[in-house]
Amino acid sequence: MKSLVRLRFAPRLAAFTLLTVALTSTLAARTAEARPLWTPAQAEAWHQANGNQWLRGSNFLPSSAINQIEMWSADTFDEPTIDRELGYAQSLGFNSMRVFLHDLPYQQDSAGFLSRVDRFLTIADKHKIRPLFVLFDSCWYPLPYLGPQMAPRPYTHNSGWVQSPGVAALQAPGEYPRLHTYVSGVVKRFADDNRIAGWDVWNEPDNGDGGASARPNLEPKNKVDLVNALLPQVFEWARESDPTQPLTSGVWKGHDWSDDAKLGKTDRIQLENSDVISFHNYGDQGEMKMAIASLRHYGRPVVCTEYMARPNKSTFNPNLGLMKAENVGAYNWGFVSGKSQTIYPWDSWSKNYTSEPPLWFHDILRMDGSPYIPDEVAYIRATTGGAN
C-alpha cells in the first residue's frame, strides 16, 4: 500500500514542490526588487506622519575631524566631541543634522562601521536630533584613503574633505558590487529606524574637486558621465532595502528648476528619483525664494540641504525665517569651526589668507560653543524656538 500511495501522489507532490519553488523564487525576486519612488501623496503622508515637522539644522562634522573618514574610523570616532557639539545644536533649536558617511570605513570593517553609526544615532537621539545621512559625495579630494588623514592646509576651506566613491572606484565597474554592498548594508541596517530623517544618496553628483587649482588633473574628464550612469543605480540600491525614510539628492546648479526642458541630465536624474525634493542655494533672499518656488511644481516636500555663506548674502536672517514660513527644511553648511576650516571662503584655494577672515564664510560657533555672532545665534533661537 505504501508504494501505491507514493505512486498515486507522486505527481501531485512533484507539482506541489514545483509550485513551492516557483512561489519562493517569486517572493525572493519581489524582495530583491527596489521599492518604487514614492508618489507625491506618499511623500506628503511621510511629512504629515512626522508631525509636519520643520527640519532644521546644519551640515555636521565634529570639529576634531577633517573629513568623513576621520569622523567614522574606529581610532578617531570622537564620541565626546560629537555629544558635546550635538548638545550645542539642540540648544539652538535644531532637530536634524546632515551627516556624511563614507564607503571606505564600511569596506574596512562593516560591522564596526554600522556599530559606530548606531552609537552616533544614540547620541543624536539623546539630543532630539534625527540625522539626514549622505551616502556618496562628488566634492573635493578625489583620492580618499584609509588610515591617518592629512593635516589641514593652513587657512584653506575644506582642505581635507574627500569624495566617496573616489575616482579610482568610480572608473572601475568591478568596484560597483562593493559600492552596492555598502549602500545596501547601511540602508538595510537602518531602514526602519525612526531616529533617521532620510537618506541623501549623493551630494552634488556632477561637482568635482574644489581644490583642483592646487592639485590639478586628478579627476577624469568624463567624471560626470560616469556619475550619471551610476547615480540611478545608487537610488535603486537604496530602495532595495525598502527604507521607511525618504531618498533624495539635491540639485545645486543655479536657482531656477521650473522648466523641465532646461534641466541638465544630472538634475533630471536627481529630481526624477527623489521621494522628497532637495536643493542647495548660497544666494540672497531673492534667489532663495526663486529656488523654492521653482521646485514647488513637483508637489513634494522641499528641503534645502545647503545654504549660508555670509559674504554671498546667504545669511540666517532672513533665509532661515523664509524657509520656516515656507515649511522648507533648512540645513546650513558648517556648524562648529574646526579642522574643516570652512570659516575660510572657497577662494582660499587660490587666494592667500594668513589669519581668520574678516567675515566667516560658514560655521556658527567656536569650539568652546560660543557664537561667532551673538545676534545671529539669538535670531536662530528665536526662529527655531531654541533655548536661550
HUFENTA-V288420 format. One record per helix or strand of 2 or more residues. SS is the DSSP state (hx for helix, st for strand). FROM is the first residue (numbers start at 1). TO is the last residue. If there is no record, write none. Layout:
ss={SS & SS}
from={FROM & FROM}
to={TO & TO}
This chain:
ss={hx & hx & st & hx & hx & hx & st & hx & hx & st & hx & hx & st & hx & st & hx & hx & st & hx & st & hx & hx & st & hx & hx}
from={2 & 40 & 56 & 68 & 74 & 79 & 98 & 103 & 110 & 131 & 167 & 173 & 196 & 223 & 246 & 260 & 265 & 277 & 285 & 302 & 310 & 316 & 329 & 346 & 374}
to={32 & 49 & 60 & 72 & 76 & 91 & 100 & 108 & 126 & 137 & 170 & 189 & 203 & 240 & 248 & 262 & 273 & 280 & 298 & 306 & 312 & 326 & 332 & 349 & 384}
